[in-house]
Each structure stands twice: as structure tokens, then as C-alpha cells.
Amino acid sequence: MNVALLEVLPGWPEAQTLSDVEMILLMVVGPLAFGAVVSLMVFGPKMARRGRGDAATSTEVERVEQR
């Protein structure tokens, strides 16, 4: 899996070619890992509170009977 060969500007170093494993890591594993970290940052606190049974952050409403 080689990327398209392009001309490099004079004075700039030539780009090294990536192996297939490096390309898969860069294009598949990297974005999946980033998505997992962001998901844990967003949903982690909510999941931790759910396991603790914190009443202050609960969305359940108690029914109040009227007289």
C-alpha cells in the first residue's frame, strides 16, 4: 500500500514509504482508539454514577399524591 508519488519541494527531505502494518495502524487502529478514549470521557462519569446509585444525579421522579 503505497501512497501516490508526489514531487517534493526543493530542499525538503523525501518522505519515507509506510509498510502495510503502519498504514493500517494509522488509518484504522488510530481513529478507533481515539473514538474509544472520547467515548470513555463522555460516558465514563455517567456509568460510574449509575453503578454507585447516586440519588442526587438520578433522573427518576417520585410520584407525589395530591390530597
CHARMM-style PDB file with segment names, atoms N, HN, CA, C and O in Angstrom:
ATOM      1  N   MET     1       0.845  -1.184   0.000  1.00  0.00      PROA
ATOM      2  CA  MET     1       0.000   0.000   0.000  1.00  0.00      PROA
ATOM      3  C   MET     1       0.884   1.239   0.000  1.00  0.00      PROA
ATOM      4  O   MET     1       1.285   1.727   1.057  1.00  0.00      PROA
ATOM      5  N   ASN     2       1.171   1.721  -1.142  1.00  0.00      PROA
ATOM      6  HN  ASN     2       0.846   1.325  -2.000  1.00  0.00      PROA
ATOM      7  CA  ASN     2       1.963   2.939  -1.235  1.00  0.00      PROA
ATOM      8  C   ASN     2       1.062   4.087  -1.636  1.00  0.00      PROA
ATOM      9  O   ASN     2       0.156   3.933  -2.455  1.00  0.00      PROA
ATOM     10  N   VAL     3       1.323   5.231  -1.050  1.00  0.00      PROA
ATOM     11  HN  VAL     3       2.058   5.356  -0.384  1.00  0.00      PROA
ATOM     12  CA  VAL     3       0.553   6.413  -1.412  1.00  0.00      PROA
ATOM     13  C   VAL     3       1.046   6.924  -2.755  1.00  0.00      PROA
ATOM     14  O   VAL     3       2.119   6.541  -3.221  1.00  0.00      PROA
ATOM     15  N   ALA     4       0.261   7.784  -3.367  1.00  0.00      PROA
ATOM     16  HN  ALA     4      -0.611   8.095  -2.988  1.00  0.00      PROA
ATOM     17  CA  ALA     4       0.625   8.319  -4.674  1.00  0.00      PROA
ATOM     18  C   ALA     4       1.950   9.081  -4.567  1.00  0.00      PROA
ATOM     19  O   ALA     4       2.170   9.839  -3.622  1.00  0.00      PROA
ATOM     20  N   LEU     5       2.801   8.871  -5.526  1.00  0.00      PROA
ATOM     21  HN  LEU     5       2.622   8.255  -6.294  1.00  0.00      PROA
ATOM     22  CA  LEU     5       4.089   9.552  -5.514  1.00  0.00      PROA
ATOM     23  C   LEU     5       3.907  10.988  -5.980  1.00  0.00      PROA
ATOM     24  O   LEU     5       3.387  11.239  -7.067  1.00  0.00      PROA
ATOM     25  N   LEU     6       4.332  11.905  -5.163  1.00  0.00      PROA
ATOM     26  HN  LEU     6       4.755  11.701  -4.280  1.00  0.00      PROA
ATOM     27  CA  LEU     6       4.252  13.318  -5.483  1.00  0.00      PROA
ATOM     28  C   LEU     6       5.649  13.909  -5.458  1.00  0.00      PROA
ATOM     29  O   LEU     6       6.559  13.356  -4.841  1.00  0.00      PROA
ATOM     30  N   GLU     7       5.809  15.034  -6.130  1.00  0.00      PROA
ATOM     31  HN  GLU     7       5.069  15.484  -6.631  1.00  0.00      PROA
ATOM     32  CA  GLU     7       7.109  15.694  -6.120  1.00  0.00      PROA
ATOM     33  C   GLU     7       7.274  16.463  -4.820  1.00  0.00      PROA
ATOM     34  O   GLU     7       6.329  17.055  -4.299  1.00  0.00      PROA
ATOM     35  N   VAL     8       8.496  16.439  -4.312  1.00  0.00      PROA
ATOM     36  HN  VAL     8       9.264  15.958  -4.736  1.00  0.00      PROA
ATOM     37  CA  VAL     8       8.814  17.136  -3.074  1.00  0.00      PROA
ATOM     38  C   VAL     8       9.471  18.462  -3.439  1.00  0.00      PROA
ATOM     39  O   VAL     8      10.251  18.546  -4.388  1.00  0.00      PROA
ATOM     40  N   LEU     9       9.142  19.486  -2.673  1.00  0.00      PROA
ATOM     41  HN  LEU     9       8.508  19.417  -1.903  1.00  0.00      PROA
ATOM     42  CA  LEU     9       9.743  20.796  -2.920  1.00  0.00      PROA
ATOM     43  C   LEU     9      11.252  20.732  -2.730  1.00  0.00      PROA
ATOM     44  O   LEU     9      11.744  19.956  -1.911  1.00  0.00      PROA
ATOM     45  N   PRO    10      11.985  21.541  -3.481  1.00  0.00      PROA
ATOM     46  CA  PRO    10      13.448  21.532  -3.341  1.00  0.00      PROA
ATOM     47  C   PRO    10      13.858  21.909  -1.912  1.00  0.00      PROA
ATOM     48  O   PRO    10      13.331  22.857  -1.331  1.00  0.00      PROA
ATOM     49  N   GLY    11      14.805  21.148  -1.363  1.00  0.00      PROA
ATOM     50  HN  GLY    11      15.233  20.378  -1.835  1.00  0.00      PROA
ATOM     51  CA  GLY    11      15.284  21.417  -0.016  1.00  0.00      PROA
ATOM     52  C   GLY    11      14.554  20.633   1.062  1.00  0.00      PROA
ATOM     53  O   GLY    11      15.016  20.580   2.202  1.00  0.00      PROA
ATOM     54  N   TRP    12      13.433  20.028   0.730  1.00  0.00      PROA
ATOM     55  HN  TRP    12      13.057  20.071  -0.196  1.00  0.00      PROA
ATOM     56  CA  TRP    12      12.672  19.237   1.707  1.00  0.00      PROA
ATOM     57  C   TRP    12      13.124  17.787   1.615  1.00  0.00      PROA
ATOM     58  O   TRP    12      13.484  17.318   0.535  1.00  0.00      PROA
ATOM     59  N   PRO    13      13.110  17.071   2.738  1.00  0.00      PROA
ATOM     60  CA  PRO    13      13.522  15.657   2.694  1.00  0.00      PROA
ATOM     61  C   PRO    13      12.448  14.795   2.032  1.00  0.00      PROA
ATOM     62  O   PRO    13      11.260  15.116   2.068  1.00  0.00      PROA
ATOM     63  N   GLU    14      12.890  13.706   1.434  1.00  0.00      PROA
ATOM     64  HN  GLU    14      13.855  13.445   1.404  1.00  0.00      PROA
ATOM     65  CA  GLU    14      11.961  12.767   0.804  1.00  0.00      PROA
ATOM     66  C   GLU    14      11.150  12.044   1.877  1.00  0.00      PROA
ATOM     67  O   GLU    14      11.679  11.697   2.933  1.00  0.00      PROA
ATOM     68  N   ALA    15       9.876  11.821   1.605  1.00  0.00      PROA
ATOM     69  HN  ALA    15       9.446  12.103   0.748  1.00  0.00      PROA
ATOM     70  CA  ALA    15       9.014  11.104   2.551  1.00  0.00      PROA
ATOM     71  C   ALA    15       9.319   9.617   2.487  1.00  0.00      PROA
ATOM     72  O   ALA    15       9.532   9.061   1.410  1.00  0.00      PROA
ATOM     73  N   GLN    16       9.338   8.979   3.651  1.00  0.00      PROA
ATOM     74  HN  GLN    16       9.165   9.431   4.526  1.00  0.00      PROA
ATOM     75  CA  GLN    16       9.587   7.542   3.671  1.00  0.00      PROA
ATOM     76  C   GLN    16       8.282   6.799   3.389  1.00  0.00      PROA
ATOM     77  O   GLN    16       7.202   7.266   3.752  1.00  0.00      PROA
ATOM     78  N   THR    17       8.389   5.656   2.750  1.00  0.00      PROA
ATOM     79  HN  THR    17       9.266   5.276   2.455  1.00  0.00      PROA
ATOM     80  CA  THR    17       7.195   4.867   2.453  1.00  0.00      PROA
ATOM     81  C   THR    17       6.779   4.095   3.696  1.00  0.00      PROA
ATOM     82  O   THR    17       7.628   3.643   4.464  1.00  0.00      PROA
ATOM     83  N   LEU    18       5.479   3.943   3.892  1.00  0.00      PROA
ATOM     84  HN  LEU    18       4.789   4.310   3.268  1.00  0.00      PROA
ATOM     85  CA  LEU    18       4.941   3.234   5.047  1.00  0.00      PROA
ATOM     86  C   LEU    18       4.671   1.781   4.684  1.00  0.00      PROA
ATOM     87  O   LEU    18       4.268   1.466   3.564  1.00  0.00      PROA
ATOM     88  N   SER    19       4.902   0.902   5.657  1.00  0.00      PROA
ATOM     89  HN  SER    19       5.230   1.158   6.567  1.00  0.00      PROA
ATOM     90  CA  SER    19       4.573  -0.505   5.436  1.00  0.00      PROA
ATOM     91  C   SER    19       3.062  -0.682   5.572  1.00  0.00      PROA
ATOM     92  O   SER    19       2.355   0.230   6.003  1.00  0.00      PROA
ATOM     93  N   ASP    20       2.580  -1.858   5.201  1.00  0.00      PROA
ATOM     94  HN  ASP    20       3.154  -2.599   4.851  1.00  0.00      PROA
ATOM     95  CA  ASP    20       1.145  -2.134   5.297  1.00  0.00      PROA
ATOM     96  C   ASP    20       0.661  -2.061   6.740  1.00  0.00      PROA
ATOM     97  O   ASP    20      -0.429  -1.555   7.006  1.00  0.00      PROA
ATOM     98  N   VAL    21       1.465  -2.564   7.671  1.00  0.00      PROA
ATOM     99  HN  VAL    21       2.350  -2.975   7.455  1.00  0.00      PROA
ATOM    100  CA  VAL    21       1.078  -2.548   9.086  1.00  0.00      PROA
ATOM    101  C   VAL    21       0.988  -1.112   9.592  1.00  0.00      PROA
ATOM    102  O   VAL    21       0.047  -0.760  10.303  1.00  0.00      PROA
ATOM    103  N   GLU    22       1.963  -0.288   9.229  1.00  0.00      PROA
ATOM    104  HN  GLU    22       2.728  -0.574   8.652  1.00  0.00      PROA
ATOM    105  CA  GLU    22       1.934   1.118   9.646  1.00  0.00      PROA
ATOM    106  C   GLU    22       0.722   1.841   9.065  1.00  0.00      PROA
ATOM    107  O   GLU    22       0.113   2.674   9.737  1.00  0.00      PROA
ATOM    108  N   MET    23       0.374   1.529   7.830  1.00  0.00      PROA
ATOM    109  HN  MET    23       0.869   0.853   7.284  1.00  0.00      PROA
ATOM    110  CA  MET    23      -0.775   2.173   7.193  1.00  0.00      PROA
ATOM    111  C   MET    23      -2.076   1.762   7.879  1.00  0.00      PROA
ATOM    112  O   MET    23      -2.950   2.603   8.091  1.00  0.00      PROA
ATOM    113  N   ILE    24      -2.218   0.480   8.231  1.00  0.00      PROA
ATOM    114  HN  ILE    24      -1.508  -0.203   8.060  1.00  0.00      PROA
ATOM    115  CA  ILE    24      -3.422   0.010   8.933  1.00  0.00      PROA
ATOM    116  C   ILE    24      -3.512   0.651  10.310  1.00  0.00      PROA
ATOM    117  O   ILE    24      -4.590   1.072  10.729  1.00  0.00      PROA
ATOM    118  N   LEU    25      -2.379   0.727  11.024  1.00  0.00      PROA
ATOM    119  HN  LEU    25      -1.504   0.385  10.684  1.00  0.00      PROA
ATOM    120  CA  LEU    25      -2.378   1.383  12.330  1.00  0.00      PROA
ATOM    121  C   LEU    25      -2.804   2.839  12.212  1.00  0.00      PROA
ATOM    122  O   LEU    25      -3.577   3.334  13.032  1.00  0.00      PROA
ATOM    123  N   LEU    26      -2.304   3.518  11.204  1.00  0.00      PROA
ATOM    124  HN  LEU    26      -1.675   3.117  10.538  1.00  0.00      PROA
ATOM    125  CA  LEU    26      -2.595   4.935  11.027  1.00  0.00      PROA
ATOM    126  C   LEU    26      -4.035   5.184  10.602  1.00  0.00      PROA
ATOM    127  O   LEU    26      -4.660   6.132  11.078  1.00  0.00      PROA
ATOM    128  N   MET    27      -4.569   4.359   9.721  1.00  0.00      PROA
ATOM    129  HN  MET    27      -4.062   3.589   9.334  1.00  0.00      PROA
ATOM    130  CA  MET    27      -5.885   4.612   9.143  1.00  0.00      PROA
ATOM    131  C   MET    27      -7.044   3.919   9.855  1.00  0.00      PROA
ATOM    132  O   MET    27      -8.185   4.360   9.717  1.00  0.00      PROA
ATOM    133  N   VAL    28      -6.791   2.843  10.617  1.00  0.00      PROA
ATOM    134  HN  VAL    28      -5.864   2.485  10.729  1.00  0.00      PROA
ATOM    135  CA  VAL    28      -7.873   2.086  11.249  1.00  0.00      PROA
ATOM    136  C   VAL    28      -7.758   2.110  12.770  1.00  0.00      PROA
ATOM    137  O   VAL    28      -8.671   2.562  13.461  1.00  0.00      PROA
ATOM    138  N   VAL    29      -6.647   1.628  13.278  1.00  0.00      PROA
ATOM    139  HN  VAL    29      -5.905   1.261  12.717  1.00  0.00      PROA
ATOM    140  CA  VAL    29      -6.495   1.479  14.728  1.00  0.00      PROA
ATOM    141  C   VAL    29      -6.433   2.834  15.418  1.00  0.00      PROA
ATOM    142  O   VAL    29      -7.020   3.005  16.487  1.00  0.00      PROA
ATOM    143  N   GLY    30      -5.749   3.782  14.842  1.00  0.00      PROA
ATOM    144  HN  GLY    30      -5.272   3.643  13.974  1.00  0.00      PROA
ATOM    145  CA  GLY    30      -5.636   5.116  15.446  1.00  0.00      PROA
ATOM    146  C   GLY    30      -6.980   5.795  15.657  1.00  0.00      PROA
ATOM    147  O   GLY    30      -7.278   6.205  16.779  1.00  0.00      PROA
ATOM    148  N   PRO    31      -7.805   5.930  14.616  1.00  0.00      PROA
ATOM    149  CA  PRO    31      -9.122   6.551  14.812  1.00  0.00      PROA
ATOM    150  C   PRO    31     -10.030   5.775  15.764  1.00  0.00      PROA
ATOM    151  O   PRO    31     -10.783   6.384  16.525  1.00  0.00      PROA
ATOM    152  N   LEU    32      -9.973   4.437  15.736  1.00  0.00      PROA
ATOM    153  HN  LEU    32      -9.362   3.942  15.118  1.00  0.00      PROA
ATOM    154  CA  LEU    32     -10.782   3.647  16.672  1.00  0.00      PROA
ATOM    155  C   LEU    32     -10.343   3.884  18.115  1.00  0.00      PROA
ATOM    156  O   LEU    32     -11.182   4.002  19.008  1.00  0.00      PROA
ATOM    157  N   ALA    33      -9.043   3.954  18.343  1.00  0.00      PROA
ATOM    158  HN  ALA    33      -8.361   3.859  17.618  1.00  0.00      PROA
ATOM    159  CA  ALA    33      -8.534   4.213  19.694  1.00  0.00      PROA
ATOM    160  C   ALA    33      -8.934   5.607  20.158  1.00  0.00      PROA
ATOM    161  O   ALA    33      -9.316   5.788  21.314  1.00  0.00      PROA
ATOM    162  N   PHE    34      -8.850   6.587  19.275  1.00  0.00      PROA
ATOM    163  HN  PHE    34      -8.539   6.440  18.336  1.00  0.00      PROA
ATOM    164  CA  PHE    34      -9.255   7.950  19.622  1.00  0.00      PROA
ATOM    165  C   PHE    34     -10.740   7.995  19.959  1.00  0.00      PROA
ATOM    166  O   PHE    34     -11.131   8.646  20.928  1.00  0.00      PROA
ATOM    167  N   GLY    35     -11.570   7.315  19.175  1.00  0.00      PROA
ATOM    168  HN  GLY    35     -11.252   6.786  18.388  1.00  0.00      PROA
ATOM    169  CA  GLY    35     -13.007   7.263  19.455  1.00  0.00      PROA
ATOM    170  C   GLY    35     -13.312   6.593  20.775  1.00  0.00      PROA
ATOM    171  O   GLY    35     -14.222   7.013  21.489  1.00  0.00      PROA
ATOM    172  N   ALA    36     -12.558   5.547  21.114  1.00  0.00      PROA
ATOM    173  HN  ALA    36     -11.818   5.206  20.535  1.00  0.00      PROA
ATOM    174  CA  ALA    36     -12.766   4.864  22.395  1.00  0.00      PROA
ATOM    175  C   ALA    36     -12.423   5.775  23.562  1.00  0.00      PROA
ATOM    176  O   ALA    36     -13.133   5.785  24.567  1.00  0.00      PROA
ATOM    177  N   VAL    37     -11.348   6.538  23.445  1.00  0.00      PROA
ATOM    178  HN  VAL    37     -10.771   6.530  22.628  1.00  0.00      PROA
ATOM    179  CA  VAL    37     -10.956   7.460  24.520  1.00  0.00      PROA
ATOM    180  C   VAL    37     -12.002   8.551  24.693  1.00  0.00      PROA
ATOM    181  O   VAL    37     -12.376   8.869  25.822  1.00  0.00      PROA
ATOM    182  N   VAL    38     -12.480   9.127  23.600  1.00  0.00      PROA
ATOM    183  HN  VAL    38     -12.176   8.868  22.683  1.00  0.00      PROA
ATOM    184  CA  VAL    38     -13.503  10.174  23.692  1.00  0.00      PROA
ATOM    185  C   VAL    38     -14.792   9.605  24.267  1.00  0.00      PROA
ATOM    186  O   VAL    38     -15.438  10.259  25.087  1.00  0.00      PROA
ATOM    187  N   SER    39     -15.177   8.409  23.858  1.00  0.00      PROA
ATOM    188  HN  SER    39     -14.653   7.878  23.192  1.00  0.00      PROA
ATOM    189  CA  SER    39     -16.391   7.781  24.399  1.00  0.00      PROA
ATOM    190  C   SER    39     -16.280   7.548  25.896  1.00  0.00      PROA
ATOM    191  O   SER    39     -17.241   7.782  26.629  1.00  0.00      PROA
ATOM    192  N   LEU    40     -15.130   7.092  26.360  1.00  0.00      PROA
ATOM    193  HN  LEU    40     -14.349   6.902  25.765  1.00  0.00      PROA
ATOM    194  CA  LEU    40     -14.937   6.894  27.799  1.00  0.00      PROA
ATOM    195  C   LEU    40     -14.985   8.212  28.560  1.00  0.00      PROA
ATOM    196  O   LEU    40     -15.485   8.263  29.684  1.00  0.00      PROA
ATOM    197  N   MET    41     -14.469   9.277  27.955  1.00  0.00      PROA
ATOM    198  HN  MET    41     -14.063   9.235  27.042  1.00  0.00      PROA
ATOM    199  CA  MET    41     -14.514  10.580  28.618  1.00  0.00      PROA
ATOM    200  C   MET    41     -15.941  11.096  28.723  1.00  0.00      PROA
ATOM    201  O   MET    41     -16.286  11.766  29.696  1.00  0.00      PROA
ATOM    202  N   VAL    42     -16.772  10.794  27.736  1.00  0.00      PROA
ATOM    203  HN  VAL    42     -16.492  10.250  26.945  1.00  0.00      PROA
ATOM    204  CA  VAL    42     -18.152  11.279  27.733  1.00  0.00      PROA
ATOM    205  C   VAL    42     -19.047  10.396  28.592  1.00  0.00      PROA
ATOM    206  O   VAL    42     -19.787  10.900  29.437  1.00  0.00      PROA
ATOM    207  N   PHE    43     -18.987   9.087  28.384  1.00  0.00      PROA
ATOM    208  HN  PHE    43     -18.386   8.677  27.698  1.00  0.00      PROA
ATOM    209  CA  PHE    43     -19.914   8.178  29.061  1.00  0.00      PROA
ATOM    210  C   PHE    43     -19.375   7.602  30.369  1.00  0.00      PROA
ATOM    211  O   PHE    43     -20.147   7.037  31.144  1.00  0.00      PROA
ATOM    212  N   GLY    44     -18.086   7.726  30.636  1.00  0.00      PROA
ATOM    213  HN  GLY    44     -17.459   8.185  30.006  1.00  0.00      PROA
ATOM    214  CA  GLY    44     -17.488   7.165  31.840  1.00  0.00      PROA
ATOM    215  C   GLY    44     -18.089   7.684  33.134  1.00  0.00      PROA
ATOM    216  O   GLY    44     -18.465   6.880  33.987  1.00  0.00      PROA
ATOM    217  N   PRO    45     -18.198   9.006  33.317  1.00  0.00      PROA
ATOM    218  CA  PRO    45     -18.781   9.515  34.560  1.00  0.00      PROA
ATOM    219  C   PRO    45     -20.219   9.054  34.772  1.00  0.00      PROA
ATOM    220  O   PRO    45     -20.612   8.748  35.897  1.00  0.00      PROA
ATOM    221  N   LYS    46     -20.998   9.002  33.711  1.00  0.00      PROA
ATOM    222  HN  LYS    46     -20.679   9.251  32.796  1.00  0.00      PROA
ATOM    223  CA  LYS    46     -22.391   8.559  33.827  1.00  0.00      PROA
ATOM    224  C   LYS    46     -22.449   7.092  34.245  1.00  0.00      PROA
ATOM    225  O   LYS    46     -23.260   6.719  35.092  1.00  0.00      PROA
ATOM    226  N   MET    47     -21.602   6.270  33.661  1.00  0.00      PROA
ATOM    227  HN  MET    47     -20.943   6.573  32.972  1.00  0.00      PROA
ATOM    228  CA  MET    47     -21.595   4.851  34.003  1.00  0.00      PROA
ATOM    229  C   MET    47     -21.104   4.638  35.439  1.00  0.00      PROA
ATOM    230  O   MET    47     -21.578   3.731  36.124  1.00  0.00      PROA
ATOM    231  N   ALA    48     -20.174   5.454  35.892  1.00  0.00      PROA
ATOM    232  HN  ALA    48     -19.790   6.191  35.335  1.00  0.00      PROA
ATOM    233  CA  ALA    48     -19.674   5.326  37.262  1.00  0.00      PROA
ATOM    234  C   ALA    48     -20.756   5.713  38.264  1.00  0.00      PROA
ATOM    235  O   ALA    48     -20.898   5.074  39.306  1.00  0.00      PROA
ATOM    236  N   ARG    49     -21.521   6.764  37.948  1.00  0.00      PROA
ATOM    237  HN  ARG    49     -21.406   7.283  37.102  1.00  0.00      PROA
ATOM    238  CA  ARG    49     -22.604   7.186  38.842  1.00  0.00      PROA
ATOM    239  C   ARG    49     -23.705   6.143  38.891  1.00  0.00      PROA
ATOM    240  O   ARG    49     -24.290   5.913  39.950  1.00  0.00      PROA
ATOM    241  N   ARG    50     -23.997   5.511  37.773  1.00  0.00      PROA
ATOM    242  HN  ARG    50     -23.523   5.698  36.912  1.00  0.00      PROA
ATOM    243  CA  ARG    50     -25.054   4.505  37.720  1.00  0.00      PROA
ATOM    244  C   ARG    50     -24.716   3.326  38.629  1.00  0.00      PROA
ATOM    245  O   ARG    50     -25.600   2.796  39.301  1.00  0.00      PROA
ATOM    246  N   GLY    51     -23.475   2.917  38.659  1.00  0.00      PROA
ATOM    247  HN  GLY    51     -22.756   3.348  38.112  1.00  0.00      PROA
ATOM    248  CA  GLY    51     -23.058   1.804  39.494  1.00  0.00      PROA
ATOM    249  C   GLY    51     -23.106   2.134  40.974  1.00  0.00      PROA
ATOM    250  O   GLY    51     -23.298   1.243  41.801  1.00  0.00      PROA
ATOM    251  N   ARG    52     -22.935   3.403  41.319  1.00  0.00      PROA
ATOM    252  HN  ARG    52     -22.780   4.127  40.647  1.00  0.00      PROA
ATOM    253  CA  ARG    52     -22.941   3.828  42.708  1.00  0.00      PROA
ATOM    254  C   ARG    52     -24.350   4.041  43.234  1.00  0.00      PROA
ATOM    255  O   ARG    52     -24.570   3.978  44.444  1.00  0.00      PROA
ATOM    256  N   GLY    53     -25.307   4.292  42.354  1.00  0.00      PROA
ATOM    257  HN  GLY    53     -25.128   4.344  41.371  1.00  0.00      PROA
ATOM    258  CA  GLY    53     -26.683   4.555  42.768  1.00  0.00      PROA
ATOM    259  C   GLY    53     -26.828   5.925  43.389  1.00  0.00      PROA
ATOM    260  O   GLY    53     -27.558   6.092  44.366  1.00  0.00      PROA
ATOM    261  N   ASP    54     -26.149   6.896  42.839  1.00  0.00      PROA
ATOM    262  HN  ASP    54     -25.556   6.760  42.045  1.00  0.00      PROA
ATOM    263  CA  ASP    54     -26.177   8.258  43.369  1.00  0.00      PROA
ATOM    264  C   ASP    54     -27.554   8.873  43.146  1.00  0.00      PROA
ATOM    265  O   ASP    54     -27.968   9.060  42.002  1.00  0.00      PROA
ATOM    266  N   ALA    55     -28.267   9.189  44.223  1.00  0.00      PROA
ATOM    267  HN  ALA    55     -27.930   9.037  45.153  1.00  0.00      PROA
ATOM    268  CA  ALA    55     -29.635   9.702  44.115  1.00  0.00      PROA
ATOM    269  C   ALA    55     -29.667  11.146  43.641  1.00  0.00      PROA
ATOM    270  O   ALA    55     -30.659  11.571  43.048  1.00  0.00      PROA
ATOM    271  N   ALA    56     -28.621  11.904  43.881  1.00  0.00      PROA
ATOM    272  HN  ALA    56     -27.815  11.559  44.362  1.00  0.00      PROA
ATOM    273  CA  ALA    56     -28.622  13.317  43.522  1.00  0.00      PROA
ATOM    274  C   ALA    56     -28.610  13.514  42.011  1.00  0.00      PROA
ATOM    275  O   ALA    56     -29.110  14.525  41.518  1.00  0.00      PROA
ATOM    276  N   THR    57     -28.059  12.584  41.287  1.00  0.00      PROA
ATOM    277  HN  THR    57     -27.653  11.762  41.688  1.00  0.00      PROA
ATOM    278  CA  THR    57     -27.970  12.733  39.839  1.00  0.00      PROA
ATOM    279  C   THR    57     -28.960  11.838  39.107  1.00  0.00      PROA
ATOM    280  O   THR    57     -28.920  11.741  37.881  1.00  0.00      PROA
ATOM    281  N   SER    58     -29.840  11.191  39.842  1.00  0.00      PROA
ATOM    282  HN  SER    58     -29.873  11.270  40.838  1.00  0.00      PROA
ATOM    283  CA  SER    58     -30.799  10.291  39.221  1.00  0.00      PROA
ATOM    284  C   SER    58     -31.857  11.084  38.466  1.00  0.00      PROA
ATOM    285  O   SER    58     -32.220  12.188  38.874  1.00  0.00      PROA
ATOM    286  N   THR    59     -32.345  10.531  37.377  1.00  0.00      PROA
ATOM    287  HN  THR    59     -32.050   9.635  37.046  1.00  0.00      PROA
ATOM    288  CA  THR    59     -33.384  11.193  36.599  1.00  0.00      PROA
ATOM    289  C   THR    59     -34.768  10.655  36.921  1.00  0.00      PROA
ATOM    290  O   THR    59     -35.757  11.085  36.327  1.00  0.00      PROA
ATOM    291  N   GLU    60     -34.844   9.721  37.856  1.00  0.00      PROA
ATOM    292  HN  GLU    60     -34.041   9.372  38.339  1.00  0.00      PROA
ATOM    293  CA  GLU    60     -36.141   9.169  38.225  1.00  0.00      PROA
ATOM    294  C   GLU    60     -36.912  10.175  39.071  1.00  0.00      PROA
ATOM    295  O   GLU    60     -36.332  10.887  39.892  1.00  0.00      PROA
ATOM    296  N   VAL    61     -38.222  10.226  38.863  1.00  0.00      PROA
ATOM    297  HN  VAL    61     -38.693   9.648  38.196  1.00  0.00      PROA
ATOM    298  CA  VAL    61     -39.075  11.173  39.577  1.00  0.00      PROA
ATOM    299  C   VAL    61     -40.006  10.389  40.493  1.00  0.00      PROA
ATOM    300  O   VAL    61     -40.615   9.400  40.086  1.00  0.00      PROA
ATOM    301  N   GLU    62     -40.103  10.847  41.735  1.00  0.00      PROA
ATOM    302  HN  GLU    62     -39.608  11.651  42.066  1.00  0.00      PROA
ATOM    303  CA  GLU    62     -41.025  10.201  42.669  1.00  0.00      PROA
ATOM    304  C   GLU    62     -42.429  10.734  42.435  1.00  0.00      PROA
ATOM    305  O   GLU    62     -42.618  11.918  42.156  1.00  0.00      PROA
ATOM    306  N   ARG    63     -43.396   9.859  42.550  1.00  0.00      PROA
ATOM    307  HN  ARG    63     -43.242   8.898  42.776  1.00  0.00      PROA
ATOM    308  CA  ARG    63     -44.786  10.256  42.366  1.00  0.00      PROA
ATOM    309  C   ARG    63     -45.305  10.847  43.679  1.00  0.00      PROA
ATOM    310  O   ARG    63     -45.168  10.234  44.738  1.00  0.00      PROA
ATOM    311  N   VAL    64     -45.898  12.028  43.604  1.00  0.00      PROA
ATOM    312  HN  VAL    64     -46.010  12.526  42.744  1.00  0.00      PROA
ATOM    313  CA  VAL    64     -46.446  12.708  44.779  1.00  0.00      PROA
ATOM    314  C   VAL    64     -47.960  12.660  44.674  1.00  0.00      PROA
ATOM    315  O   VAL    64     -48.543  13.093  43.680  1.00  0.00      PROA
ATOM    316  N   GLU    65     -48.581  12.130  45.706  1.00  0.00      PROA
ATOM    317  HN  GLU    65     -48.107  11.778  46.513  1.00  0.00      PROA
ATOM    318  CA  GLU    65     -50.043  12.041  45.700  1.00  0.00      PROA
ATOM    319  C   GLU    65     -50.646  13.348  46.198  1.00  0.00      PROA
ATOM    320  O   GLU    65     -50.192  13.930  47.183  1.00  0.00      PROA
ATOM    321  N   GLN    66     -51.676  13.790  45.495  1.00  0.00      PROA
ATOM    322  HN  GLN    66     -52.045  13.317  44.695  1.00  0.00      PROA
ATOM    323  CA  GLN    66     -52.349  15.027  45.900  1.00  0.00      PROA
ATOM    324  C   GLN    66     -53.532  14.694  46.791  1.00  0.00      PROA
ATOM    325  O   GLN    66     -54.157  13.645  46.636  1.00  0.00      PROA
ATOM    326  N   ARG    67     -53.841  15.588  47.729  1.00  0.00      PROA
ATOM    327  HN  ARG    67     -53.333  16.441  47.855  1.00  0.00      PROA
ATOM    328  CA  ARG    67     -54.969  15.365  48.641  1.00  0.00      PROA
ATOM    329  C   ARG    67     -56.179  16.119  48.192  1.00  0.00      PROA
ATOM    330  OT1 ARG    67     -57.224  16.050  48.839  1.00  0.00      PROA
TER     331      ARG     67
END
